[in-house]
Each structure stands twice: as C-alpha cells, then as structure tokens.
Amino acid sequence: MWRLASALALACVAFAARPDRGAAQQMTYPPSLGQFTEFPERTATSFDLSDSYVPAGSSVPAESYVPNESYGTVEYGCETFPSMMDAGNYGACETCESCPGLCESTLCSGAKVWGSFELFAGFQRSRQLPPLVTTSPAGPPVTPQVQSGVLRLPSSTILFGGQNVDDNPQFGVRGELGVWLKKSGGRTGVGVNVLYLPESEVDFSANSDGNPILARPYFDTFNGVQASQLVAYPGIVTGSVDVRYGTEITSGEIFLRHQLGSCPRTPRIAMATSGLGVCARQVFNLTCMNRVPGLQQIGGGMCNMLTSMPQTRLDLISGLRYTRLDDRLSITNNLVSLDPSFLGQIGTTLDTFDRFDARNEFQGATLGLKTVSRYGCWTLSMLGKVGLGSMRQEVTIDGQTTITLPGLPSSTRPGGLLAQPFQNIGTFERTQFGVNPEARISLSCDLTCRLSMGAGYHFTYWDNVVVAGDHVNLAVDITQPPNAPSTFVFRESDFFMHAATFFVRWNY
C-alpha cells in the first residue's frame, strides 16, 4: 500500500511538471496571492476578496489557463465567486438556472424575510415512578388481605410504576420567522421561534371483580409497616384504578442574528483539500486510468467535490428565551364494597384521587453561534447556543376522597391516599439558577429559488428541573393527624429532549 501511494504521488508530481504542458502547468491551485483575479465571467474587483486567495486589482494572463478546465462561477445569495470545476463533465451546479435555490439565499445578500416550519419526533429522558399499582394471586389459595399487593413480599407483583416510563417518541412542531434589517444589507436580522411538544401521555387502567387482586401500596408510618389499599379482592371489594402521566413542553424565543466577518468565508479544510483535488484529477486523467471502466468518472466526481469549495456564513445569535415544562401525574381509584366488614356496609363506594403537578419556567438570555455552509444545491446548518437565567419551580399536590353510602348523600374530605392534608398537600415554589443549552444540525436541498427542504437533529437540556414522580412519597400516615410533620421536600433532577426533525424553509 505504501509503495502504491508513493508511486501515485511521484506520478502526480511528474505529470504536473511535464514541460510539454506549457507555463500554465506550473500554476498551483488555490492560486497564491498576486497570481490572478480576473475571470471571463466577472472581475474580482467588483466584490469583496478580503477572505479569498486572489487580491483585488490583479489579472489573469491568457497563458495561465489550464486546458480542459473551466473557471466557472457559483452564486451564493446572488453574489458571484470563482471556483475551479469541470462543470461539463461532472454536472456541477454552476448557475442560478441549474440550482435555482441559490438565487434568493440568505447566505450573503439575503432575502427580506426568512421562515421555516418543522415537524419533529421528540424523545424525552425517561423518568422513574414509584410502584403505584400491585397485584397478588387470587388463589387457590387466595393471598391474605393483609399481604395482598404489599411491597417486598414474594407474592406481590408491580403492575405499574417502579420502572422507567415515557420512552416513546412524541410529535411536536417548531416554527421560525425573521426579517433582515434593510440598513444592514443582510448582515443583521431579527427573528422569533416557537416550539410546542404536546403532553406525552402514559396511561394505565385496570379493573377487577376480585380476581385478579388489585391494590395500591404505601408505607404506613403510624404502624411502621408496608401496607396497601385494596381495590379488588375476591368476595370483599370490586373496583378499578387509573393512572395518567405526561409531560408538555412550550418554548419561545426572540433573537438578534448578526453576521461575523465577511461573507462568504471559505473553510480552511476546503482550502486544504482543493489542491489535493486538482492533483488527484491529473492522476485520474492519466491514460492508464482508462483501462478501468468508470474509474475516471468516479475520480473526476471526487476531485470536483474537493475543488468546488463551499462558502460559509457565521452568525452570532443572542436573544431572550422562555421555556415552560409541565409534568403531571394523577391516580384515581373507584371501588364498591361487597362485604359489611369493608367500609361498613355492602354497596358503599369509595372514590380516591391523588394529583401531583410539577411546573418549570425558565426565563433567561441566550448566546450562541450559527454556521450556514452552501455546497452547490445543498446547505448545511449548525447551531450551538446556551441559555442562562432563572428557573422557577412549582410543585402542586392535591387529593380528595369521596364516600357514598347506599341511600345517603356523598361525603367528601380533602386528601387521597398519597396526598394527605398537613403532610404534603399544597403548592410549593422557589426559584433557582438555570442552564438551558441547545444544539441543532440540519441538511437541506434547494427545491426552488425560495424553497428548500431538509432534515436534522435537535438536542435541548435543562438542569434544576422538578418532575411529578420525584415528589410522590409512599410513606404516609393514613390517620391524618393535624400535627403531623410535613413530608414535602424539593427534589431536583436534569431533563433533556432530543429529536429527529423534518422541515421546509423559505426566503422572500
């Protein structure tokens, strides 16, 4: 392999230095400063060359052109820049007619308005809920009542909770709209974006006439033992239990976008590969390469990609962001007594409701960088941004129990099973310092002069977030003493969302 690489390198040098190829073959590409600037299509002095290889005011001697090479033009935002490509052989996007999407690009000169609409499939970080619904064998032999659904017993099985939930993707939308400031010449713009991810619901429902056994586990702090509330048990009680859990995300931002440096800029990696592309093209054009069918075409396409350098715009993004993350959990059970020893009378109904809501509101400033690189009809965009500000945390815990005896009106009291008065029921809030970084990458293709379509990836992270499941305490005192100490404690965690995106973007 080393010998083959050495042979190819020597062949490249020898071929480039052949005297019969004339003075033009002594020229290297990219051209050095002072070599040439004038092309058949356009004079370099009519645009900014502060970041190019060719100084303004120079000219190209006629004898400096390489035979069979085309010094074509590629348009970026209706600005014309030189590139060295064999458009006839390799079908390079060379004019506005062949790649109409380049006509109104916001890369350099910019359109007046830009916008995009995006659909995404978001994956949230999995959260763990405590065991909320359990079961035990209904026989024969039937599990004793005092052991049915009790945690840490071999006979008990967890039906819901005790594991990660919400691993499925949730579909959301994101939109962006901006306008370039007229006096800035397309260098500065103002925009706004919004994102909405609907509540990702995880539902669990179970009902039974007694077989199977259903129960809701808890830890009885009054007696110091594991216990459970029966929802369904053979010959004693029938009932149902429903659990609903979900997360909803809403975000909005207003931002200022300002171009850094001249536009467009040629990435250094493209500058380094362009010379390699010309050298490699000469090697692939050797007569001996014709012996392998298709080798010259493949090599020519690769070389054209290397020599057709993309142009890149770099923008500074700064703005103000508001994000709201709601996390909700509710547990409801309805049961009917079949035995007078249970709830005191046959036919008595007991309805219990527990609700845990957590809300996070981030408000802060954002700062980041965005790059937009155009390569022919394709555009690669990358964004990195971080938000710093305040995170307002709010946790609301509520519950109630309704008992209805046959022939009598219902009686309702505050508190369910896990939400108890004087212990954890109420609204608790505080404000913490928050960090909210974001990263995006996308690739799009021009469809028309004003419309492009593409796909990408989006990642967002929040720290100091409260979620509902972390504030469910299975340790309760069901006697509900008024002097019981509060069991509420703020519990923080981090949260992230990553998404696969599909979007359309337009310029006007």
VEXLUM-382044 format. One record per residue (C-alpha): residue in three letters; x, y, z. Coordinates in steps of 0.1 Angstrom, whole numbers, plus 5000, padded with zeros to 4 digits. Last residue first. Example, Ala and Ser with C-alpha at 12.3 -4.5 7.8 and 13.67 -1.06 7.14 Angstrom:
! VEXLUM-382044
<'ser'; <5137; 4989; 5071>>
<'ala'; <5123; 4955; 5078>>
! end
This chain:
! VEXLUM-382044
<'tyr'; <4612; 5360; 5004>>
<'asn'; <4630; 5330; 5018>>
<'trp'; <4616; 5296; 5026>>
<'arg'; <4624; 5266; 5048>>
<'val'; <4607; 5232; 5050>>
<'phe'; <4614; 5209; 5078>>
<'phe'; <4619; 5173; 5091>>
<'thr'; <4634; 5168; 5126>>
<'ala'; <4647; 5140; 5147>>
<'ala'; <4645; 5149; 5183>>
<'his'; <4664; 5151; 5215>>
<'met'; <4649; 5161; 5249>>
<'phe'; <4667; 5166; 5282>>
<'phe'; <4660; 5167; 5319>>
<'asp'; <4681; 5172; 5350>>
<'ser'; <4669; 5164; 5385>>
<'glu'; <4657; 5183; 5415>>
<'arg'; <4638; 5171; 5446>>
<'phe'; <4621; 5197; 5468>>
<'val'; <4610; 5182; 5501>>
<'phe'; <4574; 5177; 5513>>
<'thr'; <4569; 5154; 5543>>
<'ser'; <4553; 5179; 5566>>
<'pro'; <4552; 5169; 5602>>
<'ala'; <4518; 5155; 5615>>
<'asn'; <4500; 5179; 5639>>
<'pro'; <4466; 5176; 5622>>
<'pro'; <4468; 5137; 5624>>
<'gln'; <4458; 5121; 5591>>
<'thr'; <4453; 5085; 5603>>
<'ile'; <4466; 5074; 5569>>
<'asp'; <4501; 5084; 5579>>
<'val'; <4520; 5083; 5546>>
<'ala'; <4553; 5069; 5533>>
<'leu'; <4548; 5063; 5496>>
<'asn'; <4560; 5098; 5488>>
<'val'; <4554; 5110; 5453>>
<'his'; <4575; 5141; 5447>>
<'asp'; <4601; 5126; 5423>>
<'gly'; <4572; 5114; 5401>>
<'ala'; <4560; 5149; 5394>>
<'val'; <4592; 5164; 5380>>
<'val'; <4613; 5192; 5392>>
<'val'; <4641; 5206; 5369>>
<'asn'; <4674; 5221; 5381>>
<'asp'; <4691; 5214; 5347>>
<'trp'; <4676; 5216; 5313>>
<'tyr'; <4689; 5202; 5280>>
<'thr'; <4680; 5205; 5244>>
<'phe'; <4691; 5184; 5214>>
<'his'; <4679; 5188; 5177>>
<'tyr'; <4687; 5166; 5147>>
<'gly'; <4682; 5173; 5110>>
<'ala'; <4661; 5170; 5079>>
<'gly'; <4657; 5191; 5047>>
<'met'; <4635; 5210; 5023>>
<'ser'; <4642; 5242; 5004>>
<'leu'; <4620; 5270; 4990>>
<'arg'; <4627; 5304; 4976>>
<'cys'; <4646; 5298; 4943>>
<'thr'; <4630; 5264; 4941>>
<'leu'; <4637; 5229; 4956>>
<'asp'; <4670; 5237; 4973>>
<'cys'; <4683; 5209; 4995>>
<'ser'; <4686; 5209; 5032>>
<'leu'; <4710; 5194; 5059>>
<'ser'; <4704; 5201; 5096>>
<'ile'; <4723; 5204; 5129>>
<'arg'; <4710; 5218; 5162>>
<'ala'; <4724; 5222; 5197>>
<'glu'; <4707; 5237; 5228>>
<'pro'; <4719; 5247; 5263>>
<'asn'; <4695; 5256; 5291>>
<'val'; <4711; 5265; 5324>>
<'gly'; <4690; 5275; 5354>>
<'phe'; <4696; 5294; 5387>>
<'gln'; <4669; 5285; 5411>>
<'thr'; <4635; 5300; 5420>>
<'arg'; <4610; 5285; 5446>>
<'glu'; <4575; 5271; 5448>>
<'phe'; <4553; 5249; 5469>>
<'thr'; <4516; 5244; 5464>>
<'gly'; <4497; 5223; 5489>>
<'ile'; <4491; 5188; 5502>>
<'asn'; <4522; 5172; 5516>>
<'gln'; <4517; 5164; 5553>>
<'phe'; <4490; 5186; 5569>>
<'pro'; <4464; 5171; 5545>>
<'gln'; <4475; 5139; 5527>>
<'ala'; <4483; 5131; 5491>>
<'leu'; <4494; 5095; 5488>>
<'leu'; <4459; 5080; 5496>>
<'gly'; <4436; 5109; 5489>>
<'gly'; <4433; 5141; 5509>>
<'pro'; <4405; 5166; 5514>>
<'arg'; <4371; 5152; 5525>>
<'thr'; <4340; 5144; 5505>>
<'ser'; <4307; 5129; 5518>>
<'ser'; <4281; 5116; 5493>>
<'pro'; <4244; 5118; 5501>>
<'leu'; <4227; 5087; 5516>>
<'gly'; <4206; 5059; 5501>>
<'pro'; <4236; 5035; 5498>>
<'leu'; <4267; 5050; 5515>>
<'thr'; <4289; 5073; 5494>>
<'ile'; <4325; 5081; 5503>>
<'thr'; <4345; 5107; 5484>>
<'thr'; <4383; 5111; 5490>>
<'gln'; <4404; 5141; 5479>>
<'gly'; <4438; 5149; 5466>>
<'asp'; <4463; 5177; 5459>>
<'ile'; <4500; 5183; 5454>>
<'thr'; <4513; 5213; 5435>>
<'val'; <4550; 5217; 5428>>
<'glu'; <4564; 5249; 5414>>
<'gln'; <4600; 5256; 5402>>
<'arg'; <4611; 5289; 5387>>
<'met'; <4643; 5285; 5368>>
<'ser'; <4662; 5318; 5364>>
<'gly'; <4687; 5326; 5336>>
<'leu'; <4714; 5313; 5313>>
<'gly'; <4707; 5300; 5278>>
<'val'; <4733; 5283; 5257>>
<'lys'; <4735; 5280; 5219>>
<'gly'; <4751; 5259; 5193>>
<'leu'; <4737; 5259; 5157>>
<'met'; <4748; 5241; 5126>>
<'ser'; <4734; 5245; 5091>>
<'leu'; <4745; 5225; 5060>>
<'thr'; <4730; 5237; 5027>>
<'trp'; <4729; 5218; 4994>>
<'cys'; <4723; 5230; 4958>>
<'gly'; <4760; 5237; 4953>>
<'tyr'; <4777; 5235; 4987>>
<'arg'; <4764; 5262; 5010>>
<'ser'; <4775; 5264; 5046>>
<'val'; <4754; 5281; 5072>>
<'thr'; <4770; 5285; 5106>>
<'lys'; <4752; 5296; 5138>>
<'leu'; <4768; 5307; 5170>>
<'gly'; <4754; 5312; 5205>>
<'leu'; <4740; 5334; 5233>>
<'thr'; <4707; 5331; 5251>>
<'ala'; <4693; 5353; 5279>>
<'gly'; <4669; 5339; 5305>>
<'gln'; <4635; 5328; 5316>>
<'phe'; <4629; 5291; 5325>>
<'glu'; <4596; 5281; 5339>>
<'asn'; <4593; 5246; 5355>>
<'arg'; <4559; 5232; 5366>>
<'ala'; <4553; 5200; 5386>>
<'asp'; <4518; 5186; 5392>>
<'phe'; <4510; 5157; 5416>>
<'arg'; <4473; 5146; 5419>>
<'asp'; <4457; 5120; 5440>>
<'phe'; <4420; 5109; 5438>>
<'thr'; <4400; 5084; 5458>>
<'asp'; <4365; 5072; 5452>>
<'leu'; <4349; 5049; 5478>>
<'thr'; <4315; 5033; 5472>>
<'thr'; <4293; 5016; 5498>>
<'gly'; <4273; 4987; 5483>>
<'ile'; <4276; 4965; 5514>>
<'gln'; <4281; 4984; 5546>>
<'gly'; <4309; 4992; 5570>>
<'leu'; <4337; 5002; 5546>>
<'phe'; <4348; 4965; 5544>>
<'ser'; <4333; 4943; 5572>>
<'pro'; <4299; 4947; 5555>>
<'asp'; <4313; 4928; 5525>>
<'leu'; <4309; 4935; 5488>>
<'ser'; <4322; 4971; 5490>>
<'val'; <4325; 4991; 5457>>
<'leu'; <4358; 5007; 5445>>
<'asn'; <4369; 5037; 5424>>
<'asn'; <4406; 5045; 5421>>
<'thr'; <4423; 5076; 5406>>
<'ile'; <4460; 5084; 5403>>
<'ser'; <4473; 5116; 5387>>
<'leu'; <4507; 5126; 5375>>
<'arg'; <4517; 5158; 5356>>
<'asp'; <4550; 5173; 5344>>
<'asp'; <4549; 5208; 5328>>
<'leu'; <4580; 5223; 5312>>
<'arg'; <4578; 5260; 5303>>
<'thr'; <4605; 5277; 5283>>
<'tyr'; <4610; 5315; 5278>>
<'arg'; <4640; 5327; 5258>>
<'leu'; <4657; 5361; 5253>>
<'gly'; <4682; 5367; 5225>>
<'ser'; <4717; 5365; 5210>>
<'ile'; <4728; 5347; 5179>>
<'leu'; <4762; 5355; 5163>>
<'asp'; <4764; 5344; 5127>>
<'leu'; <4790; 5326; 5106>>
<'arg'; <4785; 5323; 5068>>
<'thr'; <4802; 5296; 5049>>
<'gln'; <4811; 5290; 5012>>
<'pro'; <4817; 5256; 4998>>
<'met'; <4848; 5248; 4977>>
<'ser'; <4843; 5232; 4944>>
<'thr'; <4879; 5217; 4942>>
<'leu'; <4872; 5188; 4965>>
<'met'; <4838; 5179; 4951>>
<'asn'; <4853; 5181; 4916>>
<'cys'; <4880; 5158; 4925>>
<'met'; <4856; 5132; 4938>>
<'gly'; <4835; 5135; 4906>>
<'gly'; <4866; 5132; 4885>>
<'gly'; <4877; 5101; 4904>>
<'ile'; <4844; 5084; 4898>>
<'gln'; <4843; 5093; 4861>>
<'gln'; <4879; 5084; 4856>>
<'leu'; <4874; 5050; 4872>>
<'gly'; <4842; 5042; 4852>>
<'pro'; <4858; 5012; 4833>>
<'val'; <4894; 5005; 4845>>
<'arg'; <4918; 5007; 4815>>
<'asn'; <4911; 5044; 4811>>
<'met'; <4933; 5050; 4841>>
<'cys'; <4964; 5042; 4821>>
<'thr'; <4958; 5073; 4800>>
<'leu'; <4963; 5096; 4831>>
<'asn'; <4932; 5117; 4838>>
<'phe'; <4928; 5102; 4873>>
<'val'; <4963; 5115; 4882>>
<'gln'; <4955; 5150; 4870>>
<'arg'; <4923; 5149; 4890>>
<'ala'; <4942; 5139; 4921>>
<'cys'; <4964; 5169; 4918>>
<'val'; <4935; 5192; 4914>>
<'gly'; <4916; 5177; 4943>>
<'leu'; <4947; 5178; 4966>>
<'gly'; <4949; 5215; 4959>>
<'ser'; <4913; 5219; 4969>>
<'thr'; <4916; 5199; 5000>>
<'ala'; <4935; 5225; 5021>>
<'met'; <4912; 5253; 5011>>
<'ala'; <4882; 5232; 5019>>
<'ile'; <4895; 5224; 5054>>
<'arg'; <4902; 5261; 5059>>
<'pro'; <4865; 5270; 5054>>
<'thr'; <4859; 5296; 5027>>
<'arg'; <4841; 5326; 5041>>
<'pro'; <4810; 5342; 5025>>
<'cys'; <4806; 5367; 5037>>
<'ser'; <4830; 5389; 5056>>
<'gly'; <4833; 5387; 5094>>
<'leu'; <4805; 5379; 5118>>
<'gln'; <4769; 5382; 5107>>
<'his'; <4744; 5393; 5133>>
<'arg'; <4712; 5374; 5143>>
<'leu'; <4691; 5390; 5171>>
<'phe'; <4666; 5368; 5190>>
<'ile'; <4631; 5364; 5203>>
<'glu'; <4624; 5330; 5218>>
<'gly'; <4595; 5308; 5227>>
<'ser'; <4592; 5273; 5243>>
<'thr'; <4564; 5250; 5254>>
<'ile'; <4569; 5215; 5267>>
<'glu'; <4543; 5190; 5280>>
<'thr'; <4550; 5159; 5301>>
<'gly'; <4526; 5131; 5309>>
<'tyr'; <4513; 5106; 5335>>
<'arg'; <4478; 5091; 5339>>
<'val'; <4470; 5063; 5363>>
<'asp'; <4436; 5046; 5366>>
<'val'; <4423; 5021; 5392>>
<'ser'; <4392; 5000; 5391>>
<'gly'; <4369; 4983; 5417>>
<'thr'; <4355; 4953; 5433>>
<'val'; <4356; 4946; 5471>>
<'ile'; <4353; 4917; 5495>>
<'gly'; <4342; 4885; 5478>>
<'pro'; <4375; 4881; 5459>>
<'tyr'; <4396; 4913; 5463>>
<'ala'; <4397; 4945; 5442>>
<'val'; <4409; 4980; 5451>>
<'leu'; <4426; 4971; 5483>>
<'gln'; <4448; 4998; 5499>>
<'ser'; <4482; 4985; 5507>>
<'ala'; <4506; 4981; 5536>>
<'gln'; <4543; 4981; 5545>>
<'val'; <4549; 4986; 5582>>
<'gly'; <4557; 5014; 5607>>
<'asn'; <4523; 5015; 5624>>
<'phe'; <4518; 5052; 5620>>
<'thr'; <4542; 5055; 5591>>
<'asp'; <4521; 5031; 5570>>
<'phe'; <4542; 5026; 5538>>
<'tyr'; <4521; 5025; 5506>>
<'pro'; <4508; 5001; 5480>>
<'arg'; <4477; 5004; 5458>>
<'ala'; <4459; 4971; 5453>>
<'leu'; <4443; 4949; 5427>>
<'ile'; <4435; 4912; 5431>>
<'pro'; <4428; 4893; 5399>>
<'asn'; <4401; 4882; 5405>>
<'gly'; <4380; 4905; 5427>>
<'asp'; <4356; 4919; 5402>>
<'ser'; <4385; 4936; 5385>>
<'asn'; <4395; 4969; 5368>>
<'ala'; <4429; 4981; 5354>>
<'ser'; <4440; 5013; 5337>>
<'phe'; <4474; 5027; 5328>>
<'asp'; <4480; 5057; 5307>>
<'val'; <4513; 5074; 5296>>
<'glu'; <4506; 5107; 5280>>
<'ser'; <4532; 5128; 5261>>
<'glu'; <4516; 5162; 5265>>
<'pro'; <4520; 5182; 5233>>
<'leu'; <4555; 5194; 5223>>
<'tyr'; <4554; 5230; 5212>>
<'leu'; <4583; 5252; 5199>>
<'val'; <4583; 5289; 5190>>
<'asn'; <4608; 5310; 5171>>
<'val'; <4613; 5347; 5167>>
<'gly'; <4637; 5367; 5144>>
<'val'; <4656; 5399; 5140>>
<'gly'; <4683; 5402; 5113>>
<'thr'; <4717; 5417; 5108>>
<'arg'; <4742; 5413; 5079>>
<'gly'; <4716; 5414; 5051>>
<'gly'; <4725; 5449; 5039>>
<'ser'; <4723; 5463; 5075>>
<'lys'; <4701; 5492; 5065>>
<'lys'; <4672; 5469; 5055>>
<'leu'; <4672; 5448; 5087>>
<'trp'; <4667; 5412; 5077>>
<'val'; <4634; 5397; 5089>>
<'gly'; <4627; 5365; 5108>>
<'leu'; <4602; 5337; 5113>>
<'glu'; <4607; 5304; 5130>>
<'gly'; <4583; 5275; 5137>>
<'arg'; <4585; 5243; 5157>>
<'val'; <4561; 5214; 5159>>
<'gly'; <4557; 5183; 5180>>
<'phe'; <4555; 5145; 5178>>
<'gln'; <4562; 5124; 5208>>
<'pro'; <4585; 5094; 5207>>
<'asn'; <4581; 5065; 5232>>
<'asp'; <4603; 5061; 5263>>
<'asp'; <4576; 5075; 5287>>
<'val'; <4582; 5054; 5317>>
<'asn'; <4612; 5040; 5336>>
<'gln'; <4605; 5015; 5364>>
<'gly'; <4588; 5011; 5398>>
<'gly'; <4555; 5020; 5384>>
<'phe'; <4526; 4999; 5371>>
<'leu'; <4516; 4963; 5376>>
<'ile'; <4541; 4955; 5405>>
<'thr'; <4538; 4919; 5416>>
<'ser'; <4532; 4907; 5452>>
<'ser'; <4536; 4871; 5464>>
<'pro'; <4573; 4874; 5472>>
<'leu'; <4566; 4903; 5496>>
<'arg'; <4587; 4935; 5493>>
<'leu'; <4556; 4956; 5485>>
<'val'; <4522; 4947; 5498>>
<'gly'; <4497; 4939; 5470>>
<'ser'; <4478; 4915; 5491>>
<'gln'; <4495; 4907; 5524>>
<'val'; <4469; 4920; 5548>>
<'gln'; <4441; 4906; 5527>>
<'pro'; <4455; 4870; 5527>>
<'thr'; <4465; 4857; 5492>>
<'val'; <4440; 4833; 5478>>
<'pro'; <4449; 4796; 5478>>
<'pro'; <4437; 4789; 5452>>
<'gly'; <4440; 4816; 5445>>
<'ala'; <4437; 4853; 5439>>
<'pro'; <4475; 4856; 5434>>
<'ser'; <4488; 4892; 5442>>
<'thr'; <4486; 4926; 5424>>
<'thr'; <4502; 4960; 5425>>
<'val'; <4496; 4995; 5414>>
<'leu'; <4517; 5027; 5422>>
<'pro'; <4553; 5015; 5425>>
<'pro'; <4574; 5046; 5424>>
<'leu'; <4578; 5064; 5390>>
<'gln'; <4610; 5066; 5371>>
<'arg'; <4616; 5092; 5344>>
<'ser'; <4629; 5085; 5309>>
<'arg'; <4646; 5115; 5292>>
<'gln'; <4624; 5127; 5264>>
<'phe'; <4624; 5116; 5227>>
<'gly'; <4610; 5141; 5203>>
<'ala'; <4597; 5133; 5168>>
<'phe'; <4599; 5166; 5149>>
<'leu'; <4579; 5187; 5124>>
<'glu'; <4594; 5220; 5113>>
<'phe'; <4582; 5251; 5097>>
<'ser'; <4607; 5277; 5085>>
<'gly'; <4610; 5314; 5078>>
<'trp'; <4631; 5341; 5061>>
<'val'; <4622; 5376; 5052>>
<'lys'; <4640; 5403; 5031>>
<'ala'; <4662; 5379; 5012>>
<'gly'; <4699; 5377; 5018>>
<'ser'; <4729; 5393; 5003>>
<'cys'; <4752; 5367; 5019>>
<'leu'; <4737; 5333; 5029>>
<'thr'; <4701; 5345; 5028>>
<'ser'; <4697; 5326; 4995>>
<'glu'; <4675; 5341; 4969>>
<'cys'; <4692; 5328; 4938>>
<'leu'; <4708; 5297; 4952>>
<'gly'; <4676; 5278; 4952>>
<'pro'; <4675; 5280; 4914>>
<'cys'; <4703; 5255; 4911>>
<'ser'; <4707; 5249; 4874>>
<'glu'; <4693; 5283; 4864>>
<'cys'; <4713; 5301; 4891>>
<'thr'; <4745; 5289; 4876>>
<'glu'; <4772; 5264; 4883>>
<'cys'; <4757; 5234; 4899>>
<'ala'; <4784; 5209; 4889>>
<'gly'; <4774; 5183; 4863>>
<'tyr'; <4807; 5164; 4863>>
<'asn'; <4820; 5165; 4828>>
<'gly'; <4807; 5199; 4817>>
<'ala'; <4811; 5216; 4850>>
<'asp'; <4849; 5208; 4853>>
<'met'; <4854; 5229; 4883>>
<'met'; <4876; 5258; 4896>>
<'ser'; <4856; 5282; 4916>>
<'pro'; <4851; 5319; 4914>>
<'phe'; <4825; 5338; 4934>>
<'thr'; <4793; 5356; 4923>>
<'glu'; <4769; 5372; 4948>>
<'cys'; <4733; 5364; 4942>>
<'gly'; <4730; 5347; 4976>>
<'tyr'; <4758; 5324; 4968>>
<'glu'; <4764; 5320; 4930>>
<'val'; <4790; 5297; 4916>>
<'thr'; <4810; 5308; 4887>>
<'gly'; <4832; 5288; 4864>>
<'tyr'; <4869; 5287; 4858>>
<'ser'; <4866; 5257; 4835>>
<'glu'; <4895; 5233; 4830>>
<'asn'; <4901; 5215; 4797>>
<'pro'; <4934; 5234; 4792>>
<'val'; <4947; 5252; 4823>>
<'tyr'; <4945; 5290; 4820>>
<'ser'; <4977; 5309; 4827>>
<'glu'; <4985; 5317; 4790>>
<'ala'; <4958; 5343; 4790>>
<'pro'; <4973; 5361; 4819>>
<'val'; <4948; 5365; 4848>>
<'ser'; <4945; 5400; 4863>>
<'ser'; <4953; 5417; 4896>>
<'gly'; <4934; 5446; 4911>>
<'ala'; <4919; 5429; 4941>>
<'pro'; <4939; 5401; 4957>>
<'val'; <4931; 5365; 4949>>
<'tyr'; <4930; 5338; 4976>>
<'ser'; <4898; 5349; 4992>>
<'asp'; <4889; 5363; 5026>>
<'ser'; <4892; 5400; 5018>>
<'leu'; <4880; 5394; 4983>>
<'asp'; <4850; 5416; 4984>>
<'phe'; <4832; 5421; 4951>>
<'ser'; <4835; 5440; 4919>>
<'thr'; <4873; 5440; 4919>>
<'ala'; <4872; 5403; 4911>>
<'thr'; <4861; 5408; 4875>>
<'arg'; <4833; 5385; 4863>>
<'glu'; <4825; 5357; 4839>>
<'pro'; <4858; 5355; 4819>>
<'phe'; <4878; 5356; 4851>>
<'glu'; <4901; 5383; 4866>>
<'thr'; <4919; 5378; 4899>>
<'phe'; <4953; 5363; 4891>>
<'gln'; <4986; 5354; 4907>>
<'gly'; <4991; 5381; 4933>>
<'leu'; <4984; 5359; 4963>>
<'ser'; <4989; 5322; 4955>>
<'pro'; <4964; 5304; 4934>>
<'pro'; <4945; 5275; 4950>>
<'tyr'; <4956; 5258; 4929>>
<'thr'; <4991; 5257; 4916>>
<'met'; <5004; 5272; 4883>>
<'gln'; <5034; 5255; 4866>>
<'gln'; <5010; 5237; 4842>>
<'ala'; <5001; 5270; 4826>>
<'ala'; <5037; 5276; 4815>>
<'gly'; <5034; 5248; 4789>>
<'arg'; <5022; 5212; 4791>>
<'asp'; <5052; 5200; 4771>>
<'pro'; <5075; 5206; 4801>>
<'arg'; <5059; 5179; 4822>>
<'ala'; <5058; 5192; 4859>>
<'ala'; <5023; 5183; 4868>>
<'phe'; <5027; 5148; 4854>>
<'ala'; <5059; 5142; 4873>>
<'val'; <5044; 5154; 4905>>
<'cys'; <5013; 5133; 4901>>
<'ala'; <5033; 5102; 4891>>
<'leu'; <5056; 5106; 4921>>
<'ala'; <5025; 5108; 4944>>
<'leu'; <5009; 5078; 4927>>
<'ala'; <5041; 5057; 4931>>
<'ser'; <5044; 5067; 4967>>
<'ala'; <5008; 5056; 4974>>
<'leu'; <5014; 5023; 4956>>
<'arg'; <5046; 5017; 4976>>
<'trp'; <5028; 5024; 5009>>
<'met'; <5000; 5000; 5000>>
! end
